[in-house]
Amino acid sequence: MIDLRTLREDPDRLRASQRVRGEDDSVVETLLSLDERRRAALNNFESLRAEQKSIGKSVSRASGDERQALLDRAKELAAQVKAAETEAAALASELDELLMTVPNFVEEGAPSGGEDDYVVLEEVGEKPVFDFEPRDHVELGELLGAIDTERGAKVSGARFFFLKGVGARLQLGLLNMAIQQAVEAGFTPMITPVLVKPEAMAGTGFLGAHASEVYRLEADDLYLVGTSEVPLAAYHSDEILDRAALPMRYAGWSSCFRREAGSYGKDTRGIIRVHQFDKVEMFSYCRPEDAHEEHLRLLAWEREMLEKVEVPYRVIDVAGGDLGSSAARKYDCEGWVPTQGRYRELTSTSNCTDFQARRLKVRYRDEDGKPQHVATLNGTLATTRWIVAILENHQQADGSVVVPKALRPYVGLDVLEPLSR
């Protein structure tokens, strides 16, 4: 959640941030009013409580009419203290509930607008030119015996699939290469739980506007994660981290689950928009003043991976209205998909500043020994969707697919051959 002190000192910052997101900025006045009323109620409670304690001490020393008057006043105060405490608690609860709905401050410089208002920062690599009619990843996957969406639907329903044979080897090789790169960069590899408690899901900001995307197991009150960002963010919840150990970087490998609510009719063919996929996610805890540069480092590591798979891509600066509630700034890398004639998201890296850490109570001690909230950042290092771009960009006329050179040691093959051979 946002910092109330920052809101009090610079309310225009939140107003501007809300406008960049396309959100209502009147929430600022509501928050400030609630905060003022809560503080007034708390002061009233504390004042009444102090008087109550003072009278309690005086009763033992008084006698006669004075004692009776003090007892009568103590009785009145008991009721007033209880009412004041109830009022302060109710206002604090109301304020906390509203704060949980307010998105993070957008970083200065992020584009305004919605999903289509991103800014292209750079295009990298040459788009392939084929002297044959290129096949899409579904047809290639069938020829290679790599992807089976028909049986995925038979077994589990729409937007599920099997990766088999070279398809399974391709994904495992890709994710292993990502883990290896992360380890070499100093990340601690993690295989994370895919079921988390409500506190973890809410703490990372996924139970707000995107709650409809999340699978919930009602009988157990647990949620299936849509990214290992969730368990990694909650890993150090309610802890004070060693400042000297920051930044603390983890690379989480997990299966991910998304309901894809609201995407009816979109990307129904293939494995671009599915309910289950695997991903390696980078996650970093750092000091807030280091977060901007750490964000650029995560983007650089994503680009390093994309260059290894030799896929043309572009980097976009995501607009405020498409950031999600936790992110202050987000960069996506989108890979070229030849048969669609457009770029599709392959990686996303977000700087969440101290927004998630405030919810999850992850702190460190500054040089004066005072607890401060850390900043959290995340970034995709590889995911199942990359298979789409790899197959389509490296295909040959006979339906075979050349494995990118850097990936070959992890897949164990130089070329993926059609099954008919």
C-alpha positions in Angstrom: 0.0 0.0 0.0 1.1 3.6 -0.4 2.8 5.5 2.4 0.3 7.7 4.4 3.1 10.2 5.3 3.9 10.7 1.7 0.3 11.3 0.9 0.0 13.9 3.7 3.2 15.7 2.6 2.5 15.6 -1.1 -1.1 14.8 -2.0 -0.6 16.1 -5.5 1.8 13.2 -6.2 -1.1 10.7 -5.8 -3.5 12.9 -7.7 -1.0 13.0 -10.7 -0.4 9.3 -10.4 -4.1 8.5 -10.5 -4.5 10.7 -13.6 -1.7 8.8 -15.3 -3.5 5.6 -14.5 -6.8 6.9 -15.7 -8.2 6.5 -12.2 -10.4 8.9 -10.1 -8.2 11.3 -8.2 -11.0 12.2 -5.8 -9.8 9.3 -3.7 -7.0 11.6 -2.4 -9.5 13.9 -0.6 -11.4 10.9 0.8 -8.1 9.4 2.2 -7.0 12.7 3.7 -10.4 13.3 5.3 -10.4 9.8 6.7 -6.9 10.1 8.0 -7.6 13.4 9.7 -10.8 12.0 11.3 -8.9 8.9 12.5 -6.1 10.9 14.0 -8.6 13.2 15.8 -10.5 10.2 17.1 -7.3 8.6 18.3 -6.2 11.8 20.1 -9.6 12.0 21.7 -9.3 8.4 22.9 -5.8 9.0 24.2 -6.9 12.2 26.0 -9.9 10.5 27.6 -7.8 7.4 28.6 -5.2 9.7 30.2 -7.9 11.4 32.3 -9.3 8.0 33.2 -6.0 6.9 34.5 -5.5 10.1 36.4 -8.9 9.8 38.1 -8.2 6.2 39.0 -5.1 7.3 40.9 -7.0 10.1 42.6 -9.9 7.9 43.9 -7.7 6.1 46.4 -6.6 9.4 48.0 -10.1 11.0 48.1 -12.9 10.6 50.6 -16.5 11.7 51.1 -18.3 13.7 48.5 -15.0 14.2 46.5 -14.5 10.4 46.2 -18.1 9.9 45.1 -17.7 12.7 42.4 -14.6 11.0 41.2 -16.3 7.6 41.0 -19.1 9.2 39.0 -16.7 10.8 36.6 -14.8 7.6 36.3 -18.0 5.8 35.3 -18.7 8.4 32.7 -15.2 8.2 31.4 -15.3 4.4 31.1 -18.2 4.7 28.7 -16.6 7.6 26.8 -13.3 5.8 26.5 -15.0 2.7 25.1 -16.9 4.8 22.6 -13.8 6.7 21.5 -11.8 3.6 21.1 -14.5 2.0 19.0 -14.7 5.1 16.8 -11.0 5.3 16.3 -10.8 1.6 15.5 -13.7 1.8 13.0 -12.1 4.8 11.2 -8.7 3.0 11.2 -10.3 -0.1 9.6 -12.2 2.1 7.0 -8.9 3.9 6.1 -7.0 0.6 5.8 -9.7 -0.9 3.6 -9.6 2.1 1.3 -5.8 2.2 1.2 -5.8 -1.5 0.1 -7.7 -0.4 -3.0 -5.4 2.4 -4.0 -2.7 1.5 -6.5 1.0 2.4 -6.2 2.4 5.8 -7.1 3.4 5.7 -10.8 7.1 6.5 -11.4 7.7 9.9 -12.9 8.2 9.5 -16.7 5.9 6.6 -17.2 3.5 7.1 -20.1 -0.1 8.1 -19.4 -3.1 6.1 -20.8 -4.2 2.6 -21.2 -3.2 -0.7 -22.8 -2.5 0.8 -26.2 -0.6 3.8 -25.0 2.7 2.2 -24.4 5.9 3.8 -25.8 8.3 1.7 -27.9 11.8 2.2 -26.5 13.7 0.0 -28.9 13.4 -2.8 -31.6 16.1 -5.4 -31.6 16.9 -8.0 -34.2 15.8 -8.6 -37.8 12.5 -10.1 -38.5 12.8 -13.4 -40.5 11.9 -13.4 -44.2 10.7 -16.7 -45.5 10.7 -18.0 -49.1 7.8 -20.3 -48.1 4.5 -19.9 -46.3 5.4 -20.0 -42.6 3.5 -22.3 -40.3 2.2 -21.1 -37.0 3.3 -22.7 -33.8 0.3 -25.0 -33.5 1.0 -26.6 -36.9 4.7 -26.8 -36.2 4.0 -28.3 -32.8 1.8 -31.0 -34.4 4.4 -31.8 -37.1 7.2 -32.1 -34.4 5.0 -34.0 -32.0 5.7 -31.2 -29.5 2.3 -29.7 -28.7 -1.0 -31.4 -28.3 -3.9 -29.0 -27.7 -6.6 -31.4 -28.8 -5.9 -33.9 -26.0 -5.2 -31.1 -23.6 -8.8 -29.9 -24.2 -10.1 -33.5 -23.9 -8.4 -34.1 -20.5 -8.7 -30.6 -18.9 -10.8 -28.3 -21.1 -10.1 -25.3 -23.3 -6.8 -23.5 -22.9 -4.9 -26.5 -21.7 -2.3 -28.5 -23.6 0.3 -31.2 -23.4 4.0 -30.6 -24.2 5.5 -33.8 -25.3 8.7 -35.1 -26.8 10.8 -32.3 -28.2 8.2 -29.8 -26.9 8.9 -30.9 -23.3 12.6 -30.9 -23.9 12.4 -27.4 -25.4 10.6 -26.0 -22.4 12.8 -27.8 -19.8 15.9 -26.6 -21.7 14.7 -23.1 -21.9 13.9 -22.9 -18.2 17.1 -24.6 -17.2 19.0 -22.1 -19.3 17.2 -19.3 -17.5 18.0 -20.7 -14.1 21.7 -21.1 -15.1 21.8 -17.5 -16.2 20.2 -16.4 -13.0 22.7 -18.4 -10.9 25.6 -16.9 -12.8 24.1 -13.4 -12.0 24.0 -14.1 -8.3 20.3 -15.2 -7.9 19.3 -18.0 -5.5 17.3 -20.5 -7.4 13.9 -21.4 -5.8 11.2 -24.0 -6.6 8.2 -22.3 -5.0 4.8 -23.4 -3.7 2.0 -22.9 -6.2 -0.7 -22.7 -3.4 -0.6 -19.6 -1.1 -2.6 -18.2 1.7 -4.9 -15.1 1.1 -2.4 -12.9 2.9 0.3 -13.6 0.3 -2.0 -13.1 -2.6 -3.5 -9.8 -1.2 0.0 -8.7 -0.1 1.2 -8.7 -3.7 -1.8 -6.9 -5.0 -3.5 -9.7 -6.9 -6.8 -9.7 -5.1 -7.9 -6.2 -6.3 -8.8 -5.5 -9.9 -7.3 -8.8 -11.0 -9.0 -11.1 -8.5 -11.1 -12.6 -11.3 -7.9 -14.0 -12.9 -7.0 -16.0 -9.8 -8.0 -19.6 -9.1 -9.2 -20.1 -5.5 -9.6 -23.4 -3.6 -12.5 -22.4 -1.4 -12.4 -25.5 0.8 -8.9 -24.8 1.8 -8.9 -21.0 1.5 -5.8 -21.2 -0.7 -5.0 -19.6 -4.0 -3.1 -21.0 -7.1 -0.4 -18.5 -8.1 -0.3 -16.9 -11.4 3.4 -16.2 -11.0 6.1 -17.2 -8.5 6.3 -13.5 -7.7 3.6 -14.1 -5.1 5.4 -16.8 -2.9 8.7 -15.0 -3.4 7.3 -11.7 -2.2 5.7 -13.4 0.8 8.9 -15.4 1.6 10.3 -12.7 3.9 6.9 -11.3 5.1 7.0 -10.1 8.7 10.8 -10.1 8.7 13.6 -7.5 9.1 16.3 -8.2 6.5 20.0 -7.6 6.9 20.8 -4.3 5.1 24.2 -5.6 4.2 22.6 -8.6 2.3 20.6 -6.3 0.0 19.8 -6.7 -2.8 18.5 -10.2 -2.1 17.7 -11.9 -5.5 15.8 -15.0 -6.1 14.9 -16.9 -9.3 11.6 -18.9 -8.8 10.6 -21.8 -11.0 6.9 -22.7 -10.8 3.9 -23.7 -12.7 1.5 -20.8 -13.0 -2.3 -20.7 -13.2 -4.5 -18.0 -14.6 -8.3 -18.1 -15.2 -8.0 -15.8 -18.2 -11.4 -14.3 -17.2 -12.6 -11.8 -19.7 -10.4 -13.2 -22.5 -13.2 -15.2 -24.2 -12.5 -15.6 -27.9 -8.9 -14.1 -27.6 -6.0 -16.3 -28.6 -8.0 -19.5 -28.4 -5.6 -21.2 -30.8 -2.4 -22.6 -29.4 -0.5 -21.8 -26.2 -0.3 -18.1 -26.1 -3.1 -17.5 -23.6 -3.6 -20.6 -21.5 -4.7 -21.6 -18.0 -1.4 -23.3 -17.0 2.2 -22.7 -17.9 5.7 -22.8 -16.4 7.9 -19.8 -15.7 11.2 -18.7 -14.2 10.7 -15.4 -12.4 13.3 -13.1 -11.1 12.5 -11.4 -7.8 14.6 -8.8 -5.9 14.5 -7.1 -2.5 16.5 -3.9 -2.4 16.7 -0.5 -0.7 14.1 1.9 -2.2 16.8 4.3 -3.4 18.3 1.5 -5.4 15.1 0.3 -7.0 15.3 2.3 -10.2 18.7 1.0 -11.2 17.7 -2.5 -10.0 14.8 -2.4 -12.4 17.0 -1.6 -15.3 19.3 -4.5 -14.3 16.3 -6.9 -14.4 15.4 -5.6 -17.9 19.0 -6.2 -19.0 18.9 -9.8 -17.8 15.6 -10.4 -19.7 17.2 -9.0 -22.9 20.2 -11.2 -22.4 17.9 -14.3 -22.4 16.0 -13.1 -25.5 19.3 -12.6 -27.4 20.2 -16.2 -26.5 17.1 -17.5 -28.2 17.7 -15.2 -31.2 14.2 -13.9 -31.4 13.5 -10.4 -32.7 11.9 -8.3 -30.0 11.0 -4.8 -28.9 11.0 -3.1 -25.5 8.0 -1.1 -24.4 7.4 1.3 -21.6 4.0 0.3 -20.3 1.4 3.1 -19.8 0.0 3.9 -16.4 -3.4 2.4 -17.0 -1.9 -1.0 -17.8 0.6 -1.2 -14.9 -1.5 -3.2 -12.4 -2.0 -2.0 -8.9 1.5 -2.8 -7.5 3.8 -1.6 -10.2 5.2 2.0 -10.3 6.9 1.3 -13.7 6.8 -1.7 -16.0 8.8 -2.6 -19.1 7.7 -5.4 -21.4 9.8 -7.2 -24.0 7.6 -8.5 -26.8 8.8 -11.1 -29.3 8.0 -11.1 -33.0 5.4 -13.8 -34.0 5.7 -14.1 -37.8 2.3 -15.7 -38.6 0.6 -13.0 -36.6 2.7 -10.2 -38.0 3.0 -8.6 -34.6 4.9 -8.6 -31.4 3.6 -10.5 -28.3 4.6 -10.1 -24.7 7.4 -12.5 -23.6 8.8 -10.8 -20.5 7.6 -8.2 -18.1 9.6 -6.5 -15.3 8.0 -4.3 -12.7 9.3 -2.0 -10.0 6.9 -2.2 -7.1 8.8 0.2 -4.9 7.8 -0.3 -1.2 4.1 -1.0 -2.1 4.1 -4.8 -1.6 6.6 -4.6 1.3 4.2 -2.4 3.3 1.5 -4.9 2.9 3.7 -7.9 3.7 5.8 -6.1 6.4 9.2 -6.7 4.9 11.7 -4.3 6.3 15.4 -3.6 6.9 17.3 -1.4 9.3 18.8 1.8 7.9 22.2 3.2 9.0 20.6 4.6 12.2 19.0 1.3 13.0 15.5 2.4 12.2 13.2 -0.1 10.4 12.4 0.9 6.8 10.4 -0.9 4.1 12.3 -2.5 1.3 11.5 -2.2 -2.4 10.4 -5.3 -4.4 10.9 -5.9 -8.1 10.1 -8.8 -10.4 10.8 -9.9 -13.9 10.2 -12.8 -16.3 13.3 -14.7 -17.3 11.6 -17.4 -19.4 8.2 -18.9 -19.8 6.2 -21.4 -21.9 5.0 -18.7 -24.3 8.6 -18.3 -25.6 8.1 -21.6 -27.4 5.7 -19.9 -29.8 8.3 -17.3 -30.8 11.2 -19.9 -31.0 9.3 -22.3 -33.2 7.9 -19.7 -35.6 11.1 -17.6 -36.0 13.4 -20.6 -36.4 11.3 -22.8 -38.7 12.4 -24.2 -42.0 10.5 -25.0 -45.2 10.2 -28.8 -44.3 8.6 -28.1 -40.9 11.8 -28.6 -38.9 13.0 -26.0 -36.4 16.6 -24.9 -35.8 17.4 -24.8 -32.1 19.1 -21.5 -31.2 22.8 -22.1 -30.6 22.9 -21.1 -26.9 19.9 -23.4 -26.2 21.3 -26.5 -27.8 23.3 -27.8 -24.8 20.1 -27.6 -22.7 17.8 -29.3 -25.3 20.3 -31.8 -26.5 19.4 -31.2 -30.2 20.5 -28.9 -32.9 17.3 -29.3 -35.0 13.8 -30.4 -34.1 12.7 -32.7 -36.9 9.1 -33.5 -38.0 7.9 -36.9 -36.8 7.2 -38.1 -40.4 10.9 -38.3 -41.1 
